[in-house]
Amino acid sequence: MNKPKIEIYSKTWCPYCRRAKAMLKSLGLDYTDYDITNNEDLQQEMVERSGKKTIPQIFINDKKVGGYDNLIELVSSGGLDDLIEFERPNCSEKDWDLAVIGAGPAGMTAAVYAARKGLKVLMVARDIGGQVLETDTIDNYLPEYGTSGPDLMQNFLKHLRNYNIDTLFGEEITDINPQTEGHILLTKSDKKINTRAVLIAAGTKKRHLGIPGEHQLKDKGVSYCATCDGYIYENQPVAVVGGGNSGLEAALDMAKIATEVYLIVRGEQLSGDKSLQDKVNNSDKIEVCKSYQTTEINGEQKVESIRIKNLNTGKERELKVKAIFIEIGLIPNTGFICDHLEINQGNEIIIDENNQTSIEGIFAAGDVTDIKDKQIIVSAAEGAKAALRANEYLS
């Protein structure tokens, strides 16, 4: 097989660039990284080649793939296999002892502990690293003081490769069919996976507003990462939705480069740290719209305006903005099992002290569950504990 030519235009602080690189590394694929952070010539080259200003932009054998979501779609659909003659394992031809869903701290730790017990383990994940990849500095994960999220997850992945663990990355589980003996997992690309037990460590994802125009204008002014896409809207008016820390930080970041920033908050008060609130309230560029709900995003080819509604008076306003950054927190990745497992009002999987769910033989760990503390070290420990209990169940 000829070595494929893979190029990625990225910026050092871009979370989705990190995800793309982690995915390529997990597949054992080498790439050339063009860091455009402070290089206007490379940035112009990227725009000319891709027709896009958003990052990352990925090319394989001089063919434009696009951004991170495009890469994942290419992998899960089998398109990558055809493009570079990349052969993935046929997971439908083998029965597994344990299928681990998710490749963050909980999932990777669970897979290692299960493999060390001699179980036949398959790890299935759309993403590598989970939300950890968006963390620049980690000071509370012993002994990795001062490490970054990407570096920590690369160490996890390196450790994982020391064990006989099969992986199916870039793939998404869409349903679980519980059986009397074992379970069947269904994937987005119509694969069927037979396994004696399941361990769900699927983590969380960005919460969406679920309003008209949001899906249609995604990446055309609708963004869930001001850090990634904010620079595109320099000297333009923008909106930020969310009154927590992430929303306040996004508003402050955009106030440095945008002409004006509308911060839209459903509550009557901001909920982020007081130090951030003070900075927002003292900014001449930020207009805080309290007790407002965003109801619609308008535009043909790109965002042109948004409509907001006052929750007390019912009065509506139309704000002329070029982008809207949605920073309203995270939700657990439980859509594929909501019809099967017991979940709480926050859509988190309810587990007992043994990480057992409401269905025998299905375990869960990490931020996808109803545990109180959502921390990297806690998720890793929960993954280990869940794997040990799964091994006892299978013994």
N, C-alpha and C positions, 0 to 999 in steps of 0.2 A: 504494500500500500504506500503510495506517495504521501509524503508529509504535507498536510494541508497548510496553506498560507492564511493565517488568522490574524487580523488586525483589529485593535480596539482603541477608539479615541475616548479618553477619560479625563477626569479631574480628580485630584487627590482626595477631596472631601466628599465625593459623590457616592452615596450609599448604593445606588443601583449599578454604578460602575463596579463597586466591590462585589456585588452579587454576581454580576456577569463573569468577572474574573474567577470568583470562587467556583462557579458552575463549570467553566472551562477546565480549571485545574482538577476538579473532582472527576471529570471525564478523561483525565490524562492527556489533555490537549495543550500544546504550547501555543503562545500567541505573542505578537509584538504589541506593546503598549505605547501609544502616543499620548503623553501627558500634555494636555493643552492648557493646564492651569494658568501659566503665565507666558504662553506662546501664541501670539496673535496669528502668526503665519500658519501654524498647525490648525488653529481654530478655523481659519478661513478655508484651509484645505478640506477640513471635515465638512463644512457647510457646502462647499462646491461638490464634493463627492456624494454626500448623502441627501442634500437638499433640506437638512434639518439643523436646528441650533441646539436641540436637546441632547443630553448625554446619558449613557454612552451611545456611540455609533459603532457598529460591528460589521466587519467585512470578512467573508470567507472566500478564498480564491478569487478575490477582486469583485465578488458579488455582494451587494448590499443586503445585510440581514436586518439591520435596524437597531432598535434598543433592546433592553433587557427582556421585556415581555415578548418581543419578536424572537429572541434567542430561545426562550423557554418553549414557545409554540413550535419552533423548528425542531427542538429536541423531542418533545412529547408526541409530535405528529409523525416522527420517523423521517422528516425531511433532512435532518442532519446526516442520517445514515446514508441517504442517497447522494448528498452533496459532497461528502468526503470519504465515502466508502467506509463509514464507521459502523462497526458491528456491535450491537448491544445484546446482552444475554436474553434468551427467551425464557422469561420467568414463568410462563404458563406451563412449561414442560417439567416442572419440579415442584415437589411438595415441601413446604417449609415448616419448621417447628415454630418459629416466631417471625412475624412480619412487624417491623417497626415503622410507623408512619411519622415522618418528620426527621430533620437533620440539624436541629439546633442542639444546645447543651444537653437537654433531656434525652433526645433521640439518640445522639451519638454515644452518650454514656451508657444508655440502656443496651445498645447494640454491642458494645465492648463487653459489658458484664455478661450478657447472654451468650456471646461467643466463647467467653472464658469458661462457661459452664458446659460447653460442648454442644450447644444448640445450633441447628442450621438456621442462620439468620439472614433475612432479606430486609434491607432498608429502602423505603420508598419515600421520595420527597420531591416536591416541586422546586424548593429553594434549598440552598445550603447556608446554614448559619443562623437563620431566623433573624430576629430583631437585634441580635448581638452585633451584626455587621454594621449597624447604624451608630454604634457607640465608638467615639474617638478614643477615649481614655478610660481604662478600667483599673481602679486602685483597690478594689475589695474582693478580688478573686485570688486566693492564695495558691501558689507563691508568685503569681504573675503580676506583680505590682507595676503599674504604669504601662501596661500593655494596651494595645488597641483591640477593638472587636474583631477586625479581620485577622490580625495576627493570632489571637486566641483561637479562633475557629480553624485556622490553618493548622495549629498545633493539635486540635481535636481531630482533624481529618488525617493528619500524619499518623497519629496514634491509632486511629481506626484501621489504617491500612496494614497494621502489624497482625491483624486477625483475619480469619477466614469469614469475612462478611461480604455477601453479595449486595450490590447497590443498584438502584434504579432511580437515578437522579434526573430532574427535569420532567418527572411524571407526577400526575395528580390522581389521587384516589377519589372517585366520585360516589362510591357506595360500598357498603358492607352487607353481605348476605349471611347472617348468622345461621349456622348449621348445628345439628345435634352433636356431631363430632367434627370439630374444626369450623373454619369460616372461609368464605370466598370474598376476595377483594376485587372490585371492578375499577379499572383506570379510565382516564379520559380518552386514551387511545384504544379502548376496547380490549385491553388485556385482562385476563382472569388469573388471579393469584390464589392458590390453595395453601392454607396455613392452619396449623393446629391451634395457634393462639395469636392474638393481635395486641400490640402495644401502641397506643395513640399518643404521640408527642408532637402534634401538628402546630403548636404555637399559636400566634396571633397575626392579624393583618390590620392594615389601616381601615378605620371606619369611614364609610361613605355617607353622603347626605341622602342619597336616594331621591333626587329631585329631577324634574325635566331639564334636559340639556347637559347633565353631568356626564353621563356615559358618552354621549355623542361628541362632546368637546374635550374629552380626556386627551392630554398631551397637546391640546390646541388652545391652552390657556387655563384649563382645569388641571391642577397639580396637587399632589399629596406630599410634596417635599419642597419647601421653599429653599432649602439648602441646595437641592439639585438644580432647580429650574429658575430660581429667583433672578439670576444675572441676566436672563433673557429680557426681562422687563424693566431694565434700567431706564430712568427718565419717563416712566409711564405710570398711570394710576392703577392700583391693584387693591384687592380685597383679601382679607384673611378671616377665616371662620374658626372660632375656638377661643375660649377664655381661660384655658389652662396654661400650664407652662409652655407647651409646644406652640400654642397659638400666640402667646405673648412674645416668645422668642422669635417666631416667624415675622410678626409685625415689626419688631425692633430691627431685625435684619433687613427687611424690605424698606424700612424708613431711611436707611442709609443710602439707598439707590433709587427708590421710586419717587415720583412727584408727590403722591399722596397715598395714604394707606387707610382703608376702612376696616376696622376690626369689629366683626359682627359676633355678638355674644347673646345666647338665648336667655341667660340669667340676668338678674338686676345688678349683679356685681361680678367683677372678675374673680376667678378662682385660683389663679396662679400665685407663685411666691410674691410676697409683698415688695421685695426689691425689684422684681420685674414689673409689677403693677405701677410702682412709682415712676419707673423709666417710661412706661407707656403713657401714663397720665401727663408727664412732663414733656412729651414729644410734640413739637409743633406740626409734624407731618401725619400724626395718627389721629383719626376721628373714631372714637369708641361708640359703637351703636349697641347700647344695652337693651335687653328684652326684645331683640329682633331675631326673626327666623328667616333664613334664606329659602326662598320658595321656587326660584327659577333661574337658570343660567341661559342667556340669550346670545345668539350669534350664528352665522352661517358656516364659514370655514374656520372661524376662531372666535374666542370670547369677545363680545362687544359690550355687554352689560349684564348686571344681575338684578333680580328683584328681591327685596326684603320686606317683611311684614312685622309691624309692631305687635307683640303678643298682648299688650294691654289695651291698645286703642283700635287695633285692626287696620291702622293706616299703613299704606304701602309706599315704598320709595324705589325708584330705579336708579342704580348707581352705574355710571359709565366707567367701566374698568376694562383693562386688557387681560387680566388674569385673576383667578381666585384660588387661593391656597387653603386647602381643607385640612385643618389640624384639630380633629375632634376625638383623638384617642384611638384605641385599638379594640378589636373584637376577636374572640377565639375562632380558630378555623374548625368549626364543628358542623358546617352546613351538610356534610356528607353523612353524618350519623345522627342528626336531630330526630329522625323518624324511628331510630332504633334504641338509643341510649337515653337514660334519664339525665336531663340537664337542668340547670337553675335558670333564673330570670335573666341572667347575664349571658346565657348560652354556653356556660362553662360545664364541662362534664363533671358530674358528681361522682366522687370516688370515696371508698372507705380507707381505713388505715393501712390496708394492703394494696392500695392503688387499683383495686378491683372496681369495675363499673357495674352497672345494673345487669349486664349480660355476662354469664360465666365464660371465662376464657378471653375476655377483652379487658385489657388493663389500660391505664392512662397515666400520664406524668407531665409535669411542667405547667406552663402558662395556660394551656388549653383546659386545665382542670380548675376545680373550685378551691384550690389551696390559696391561703391568704397572701403569702409573700411571693411576689413575682420578681425573683432575683436569679442571676445566672447560677450562683453556687447552689441555691435551693433547687432549681430545675435539674441541675446535674445530679444532685443527691436523690431527688425523686425518681429520676430515670434509672439510677442504679437500684434503688429499692424496688421499683416496679419490675425490673428485669429479674431480680432475685425471687420475687413472688411468682412471676410467670414460670420460672424454672421449677419452683416447688409444685405449681399446678400441673406442669407437664410430666413431672417425675412419677 
